[in-house]
Amino acid sequence: MSGASLDAVRDTAARAWIFGHPMLENYRTLYTQAVDSNDHRYVGGFGTFRHYPRPSRPENTDIVTPNNDTPYSWCWLDLRAEPWVVSVPAMDRYYVLPFHDLDTTYVGFVGARTTGQGAGDYVIAGPGWTGPLPDGAAGVLRADSQLVGCLGRTTLTGATEKDIEELRAVQEQYGLQPLSAYTGEAAPAPADEPDWPVWREESGTSIEFFTVLDFLLGFFPALSEQEGLRQELAALGVNGAGTFEPSRLEPDVRAAMEQGIADGRARLEEAKARATTSAGCFGTRAELGDDYLARGVGADKGLYGLPPAEAWYGGWAVDSEGNRPPDSAERDYTIHFGADRLPQAQFFWSATLYRLPERLLVDNPLDRYSIGDRTEGLVHDRDGGLTLYVQHARPQDPRRAANWLPAPDGPFSVVIRIYGPDPSVLDGTWQLPALTAGRR
């Protein structure tokens, strides 16, 4: 193959890696939760909820940057044979069941912000379904892929066992059933069981990436904005048939594809370094369009993060002295919100700390992993402002200790979440304060 042709292969592979990266990150979770019954994270397969009424802790590693404000409810749906129906009870707390396509783009949301806090039944339909909305159903969410996931969140109103049991009772009222069961009609023939590729960590960064991508594309009919890239991939044997085999590639073609993977990864790392908020990283297909790089940033920085209208995410990649990332082995930090600059939320806000590079919660003697407007005992400044103390050692001053967000003895990041953000947050009028570094 000529040099020019190999350059084209390398370019295709780079763009395809960026395009497919969120899909493989999603498959990593899907495989452990819905396919591999021997994995401790297995939720029970497709078509069932698994609820976690207790807040996230350091030992919870299912996803990176977990929150412990809104414990999770996981489910996965296979829409090939027929749609599914999700049912929710009436409730007086914030919740959201966000359903996402294979590429992590959101299909739609059932929750307090979008559908209200009343009871309701909602149809989740795959591509090509044209049936009528059944009697009693409040609406339909139309997916672009045949496999759909949901990482539901429901607010935990306190930290006591009674609070946790009340949350569990709410979660257990979330229902899932095939459309045929909901309508009382005969069930269609089940879809064939796929030959699921075993997930290996190297699947995301080696030539094996394209083997898994080829399998996943079989569940994801090409959209108009994807047709050009999908045709280029098909020319390389990645056509959604699930038969791509790297050993059949000519050595120079394989090398070009591997170089393309490296190029795509480098582009994503550059984009991640520039990202300071979640704007443009999470949302519906209408909101994200074909910006696959931004989608990849979202998949890496906070897989299954919510779009800004639902929950605004911000954080600090650098401290006030230019240190990237912040490091509490050498410095103590403060975050000061002025009295008129407190985060504005319809529901609530929190700031959660993660150790790096794992992006997981930090074990600490206070058993505190986040802090926010629902934290009991916070001490506000005399003028009504709020100062948070981010450091490894507990502050000796009791007033400061009340506002302590424990950090590891090393690098970390802090993510702030604003649920139901005020328009001033969405339009950029409200800005994050600095993460101010101080010497011990």
C-alpha positions in Angstrom: 0.0 0.0 0.0 1.3 3.5 -0.9 2.4 6.0 1.7 -0.5 8.3 0.9 -3.0 5.4 1.4 -1.4 4.5 4.7 -1.7 8.1 5.8 -5.4 7.9 5.1 -5.7 4.6 7.1 -3.9 6.3 10.0 -6.2 9.3 9.8 -9.3 7.1 9.7 -8.1 5.1 12.6 -7.4 8.2 14.7 -10.9 9.6 14.0 -12.5 6.2 14.6 -10.7 5.8 17.9 -12.0 9.1 19.1 -15.5 8.2 17.8 -15.5 4.8 19.3 -13.7 5.4 22.6 -16.9 6.3 24.6 -18.5 3.1 23.2 -15.7 0.9 24.5 -15.7 2.7 27.8 -19.4 2.0 28.0 -18.9 -1.6 27.0 -16.4 -2.1 29.8 -19.2 -1.3 32.3 -21.9 -3.1 30.3 -19.8 -6.3 30.2 -19.2 -6.4 33.9 -22.7 -5.5 34.9 -24.9 -7.3 32.3 -22.8 -10.1 30.7 -20.2 -11.5 33.1 -22.3 -13.1 35.9 -19.1 -14.0 37.8 -18.1 -10.3 38.3 -19.1 -8.8 41.6 -20.5 -5.8 39.8 -23.0 -7.9 37.8 -26.5 -6.4 38.1 -28.4 -9.5 37.0 -28.3 -9.2 33.2 -30.5 -7.1 30.9 -33.9 -5.9 32.0 -33.5 -5.5 35.7 -32.5 -2.8 38.2 -29.8 -3.2 40.7 -30.0 -0.5 43.4 -27.3 0.9 45.6 -29.1 2.8 48.4 -25.9 3.5 50.3 -23.7 6.4 49.3 -20.5 5.7 47.4 -17.3 5.0 49.3 -13.7 4.5 48.4 -14.2 0.7 47.9 -16.8 1.4 45.2 -14.9 1.3 41.9 -17.6 0.6 39.3 -17.2 4.0 37.7 -14.7 6.9 38.1 -15.6 10.1 39.9 -18.6 8.6 41.7 -20.9 10.9 43.7 -22.4 10.1 47.1 -25.2 12.6 46.9 -27.5 10.5 44.8 -27.0 6.7 45.2 -27.2 4.8 42.0 -29.7 2.5 40.3 -28.2 0.6 37.3 -30.0 -1.1 34.5 -29.3 -2.3 30.9 -31.9 -2.9 28.2 -31.7 -5.0 25.0 -34.2 -3.4 22.7 -33.8 -5.7 19.7 -36.9 -7.8 20.2 -39.2 -5.0 21.6 -39.2 -1.8 23.7 -39.2 -1.8 27.5 -41.3 0.2 29.9 -39.8 1.9 32.9 -42.2 2.9 35.8 -41.6 5.4 38.5 -43.5 6.3 41.7 -44.5 9.7 42.9 -41.8 11.2 45.2 -40.9 14.4 46.9 -37.1 14.2 46.3 -34.8 14.9 43.3 -34.2 11.9 41.0 -33.3 11.2 37.4 -33.2 8.1 35.3 -31.1 9.0 32.3 -31.0 6.5 29.5 -28.0 6.5 27.2 -27.1 5.0 23.8 -24.1 2.8 23.2 -21.9 5.9 22.6 -23.0 7.4 26.0 -25.2 10.0 24.2 -28.4 10.5 26.2 -31.7 9.2 24.7 -33.7 11.1 27.3 -34.5 11.6 30.9 -37.2 10.5 33.3 -36.9 12.6 36.5 -37.8 15.5 38.7 -36.6 18.1 36.3 -38.0 16.8 33.0 -41.0 14.7 33.7 -41.9 15.9 37.2 -42.3 14.1 40.5 -45.5 12.3 39.8 -45.9 8.6 39.0 -45.6 7.5 35.4 -44.8 4.8 32.8 -42.3 5.6 30.0 -41.5 3.5 26.9 -37.8 3.0 25.9 -37.8 2.1 22.2 -35.0 1.1 19.9 -34.2 2.3 16.4 -36.9 1.5 13.9 -39.7 1.0 16.4 -42.9 2.7 15.0 -45.6 1.2 17.2 -48.2 3.4 18.9 -47.8 4.7 22.4 -49.7 2.2 24.6 -52.6 3.3 26.8 -51.4 4.6 30.1 -47.9 5.4 29.1 -46.8 9.0 29.6 -44.2 9.2 26.9 -41.5 7.5 24.8 -37.8 7.8 24.7 -36.4 6.8 21.3 -32.9 5.3 21.3 -30.4 5.2 18.3 -28.8 2.0 19.5 -30.3 -1.4 20.4 -28.4 -1.6 23.7 -29.2 1.1 26.2 -28.0 1.7 29.7 -29.2 3.8 32.7 -27.3 5.1 35.7 -30.1 6.4 37.8 -29.7 8.8 40.7 -32.0 9.3 43.6 -31.3 11.8 46.4 -30.3 10.5 49.8 -31.8 12.9 52.3 -29.5 12.1 55.2 -26.8 9.7 56.4 -28.7 7.6 59.0 -29.9 4.0 58.5 -33.5 5.3 58.5 -32.6 7.7 55.6 -31.0 4.8 53.7 -34.0 2.5 54.2 -36.3 5.3 53.0 -34.2 5.6 49.9 -34.2 1.9 49.3 -38.0 1.8 49.5 -38.2 4.5 46.8 -35.6 2.7 44.5 -37.5 -0.6 44.8 -40.5 1.1 43.3 -38.7 1.7 40.0 -40.1 -0.9 37.6 -39.0 -2.5 34.3 -41.0 -4.8 32.0 -41.1 -5.6 28.3 -43.7 -3.7 26.3 -45.6 -6.9 25.6 -45.9 -7.6 29.4 -47.1 -4.0 29.9 -49.8 -4.3 27.2 -50.7 -7.9 28.0 -49.9 -9.0 24.4 -47.9 -12.0 23.3 -44.2 -11.6 23.5 -42.2 -11.6 20.3 -39.5 -14.1 19.6 -36.4 -13.3 21.7 -33.3 -11.9 19.9 -30.3 -14.2 19.5 -27.7 -14.2 22.3 -24.6 -12.4 21.0 -21.1 -13.8 21.3 -20.0 -11.1 23.6 -16.3 -10.2 23.4 -14.5 -10.7 26.7 -13.5 -7.3 28.0 -9.7 -6.9 28.5 -8.1 -3.6 29.5 -5.9 -3.6 26.4 -9.1 -3.7 24.3 -9.3 0.1 24.7 -5.8 1.0 23.5 -4.6 -1.8 21.2 -5.6 -3.0 17.7 -8.1 -5.1 19.5 -10.1 -1.9 19.9 -11.4 -2.3 16.4 -12.5 -5.9 17.1 -14.8 -4.7 19.9 -15.9 -1.7 18.0 -16.9 -3.9 15.0 -19.0 -6.0 17.4 -20.7 -2.9 19.0 -21.5 -1.2 15.6 -23.7 -4.2 14.9 -26.1 -2.8 17.6 -25.8 0.8 16.3 -27.3 1.6 12.9 -25.3 4.3 11.2 -26.6 7.8 11.6 -26.4 10.4 8.8 -23.6 12.3 10.5 -21.6 9.0 10.9 -22.0 7.7 7.4 -18.6 9.0 6.0 -16.6 7.6 8.8 -18.5 4.3 8.9 -17.8 3.8 5.2 -14.1 4.4 5.8 -14.2 1.9 8.6 -16.0 -0.6 6.5 -13.2 -0.4 3.9 -10.9 -1.6 6.7 -13.2 -4.4 7.6 -14.9 -2.7 10.6 -18.5 -2.9 9.2 -20.6 -4.0 12.2 -20.5 -7.6 11.3 -18.5 -8.5 14.3 -15.9 -10.4 12.2 -13.0 -8.0 12.2 -9.7 -9.9 12.8 -6.5 -7.9 13.2 -4.3 -11.0 12.2 -5.7 -10.7 8.7 -4.4 -7.2 8.2 -1.3 -6.5 6.1 1.6 -5.5 8.4 1.8 -2.0 7.1 -2.0 -1.4 7.4 -2.0 -2.8 11.0 0.9 -0.5 11.8 -0.9 2.5 10.4 -4.0 1.7 12.4 -2.0 1.4 15.5 -0.4 4.8 14.8 -3.9 6.2 14.4 -4.9 4.9 17.8 -1.9 6.6 19.3 -2.8 9.8 17.4 -6.4 9.7 18.7 -5.3 9.1 22.2 -3.0 12.1 22.1 -5.7 14.3 20.7 -8.0 13.2 23.6 -5.4 13.9 26.2 -4.9 17.4 24.8 -8.6 18.1 24.9 -8.9 16.8 28.5 -6.1 19.1 29.6 -8.0 22.1 28.2 -11.4 21.1 29.8 -12.4 22.8 33.0 -16.2 22.2 33.1 -18.6 19.7 31.7 -20.0 22.0 29.1 -20.4 20.2 25.8 -19.3 16.8 27.2 -22.7 15.3 28.1 -26.1 15.6 26.5 -28.5 14.3 23.9 -27.6 13.8 20.3 -29.2 17.1 19.4 -27.1 18.9 22.0 -23.7 17.2 21.2 -24.0 16.7 17.4 -20.9 15.1 16.0 -18.4 16.4 18.4 -16.9 13.1 19.3 -13.8 14.5 20.9 -15.9 16.3 23.6 -17.9 13.1 24.1 -14.6 11.3 24.7 -13.5 13.9 27.3 -16.8 13.3 29.1 -16.3 9.5 29.0 -12.8 9.9 30.6 -13.4 12.6 33.1 -16.8 11.4 34.3 -18.4 8.5 32.5 -22.2 8.9 32.5 -22.0 12.5 33.7 -25.3 14.4 33.3 -25.7 17.4 30.9 -25.4 20.9 32.3 -29.2 21.6 32.4 -29.6 18.6 34.7 -26.4 18.8 36.7 -23.5 21.3 36.1 -20.0 20.0 36.8 -17.0 22.1 37.3 -13.6 21.6 39.0 -10.0 22.6 39.3 -7.3 21.2 37.1 -4.8 23.7 38.4 -4.4 25.6 41.7 -3.8 29.3 42.3 0.0 28.9 41.9 -0.3 27.0 38.6 0.3 23.5 40.0 -1.3 20.9 37.8 -2.7 18.8 39.4 -3.2 20.2 42.9 -1.2 18.2 45.4 -2.0 18.1 49.1 1.2 16.4 50.1 2.8 19.8 49.9 0.0 22.3 50.3 -3.2 23.1 52.1 -6.0 24.7 50.1 -9.1 26.8 50.5 -12.1 27.5 48.3 -13.9 30.7 49.2 -17.4 31.5 48.0 -18.4 35.1 48.6 -21.8 35.7 50.1 -23.2 36.7 46.7 -21.3 33.9 44.9 -22.6 30.7 46.5 -23.6 28.1 43.9 -27.2 28.6 42.8 -29.2 25.4 42.5 -32.8 24.4 42.1 -32.2 21.2 44.0 -28.7 21.2 45.7 -24.9 21.4 45.2 -21.9 19.5 46.4 -18.1 19.4 46.0 -16.5 15.9 46.0 -12.8 15.1 46.2 -11.0 12.3 44.3 -7.5 11.0 44.4 -5.5 11.0 41.2 -4.9 9.3 38.9 -7.6 6.8 39.8 -10.4 9.5 40.2 -11.9 7.6 43.1 -13.0 8.6 46.6 -10.4 9.1 49.3 -10.5 7.1 52.6 -10.4 9.5 55.5 -11.1 9.5 59.3 -14.1 11.8 59.0 -15.8 9.5 56.5 -16.6 12.6 54.5 -16.2 12.4 50.7 -18.2 15.5 49.7 -19.4 18.8 51.2 -22.2 21.1 50.1 -25.3 23.0 51.0 -26.8 19.9 52.7 -23.8 19.2 54.9 -24.8 19.5 58.5 -22.8 21.8 60.7 -21.1 24.0 58.0 -19.9 27.2 59.4 -20.4 30.3 57.2 -18.3 33.4 57.2 -19.5 36.4 59.2 -20.6 38.0 55.9 -22.5 35.0 54.8 -19.8 33.6 52.5 -18.5 30.1 52.8 -14.8 28.9 53.0 -14.0 25.2 52.4 -10.7 23.8 53.7 -9.1 21.2 51.4 -6.2 19.5 53.0 -4.8 16.1 54.2 -4.6 16.8 57.9 -7.7 17.7 59.9 -7.7 21.5 60.8 -7.1 22.2 64.5 -9.6 25.1 64.5 -13.1 23.5 65.1 -14.7 26.1 62.8 -12.4 25.1 60.0 -12.7 21.4 60.8 -16.5 21.8 60.2 -15.8 22.9 56.7 -13.0 20.3 56.0 -12.9 18.3 52.8 -10.3 15.6 53.4 -7.6 15.2 50.7 -5.1 12.4 50.1 -1.4 12.8 50.8 -0.8 13.5 47.1 -2.5 14.7 43.9 -6.3 15.1 43.8 -9.1 16.8 42.0 -12.4 18.3 43.3 -15.6 18.2 41.2 -18.5 20.5 42.1 -22.0 19.4 41.0 -24.9 21.8 40.9 -28.2 19.9 40.5 -30.8 22.0 38.6 -28.3 24.9 38.0 -29.4 28.5 37.9 -29.3 30.2 34.5 -26.4 32.3 35.8 -24.4 29.1 36.1 -25.3 27.9 32.6 -24.6 31.2 30.9 -21.2 31.6 32.7 -22.2 34.7 34.7 -21.5 32.7 37.9 -17.8 31.5 38.0 -15.9 29.0 40.2 -13.6 30.7 42.7 -9.9 29.8 42.8 -8.5 26.8 44.5 -6.1 28.8 46.7 -2.8 27.2 47.7 -1.1 27.9 50.9 2.1 26.6 52.5 1.9 24.7 55.8 
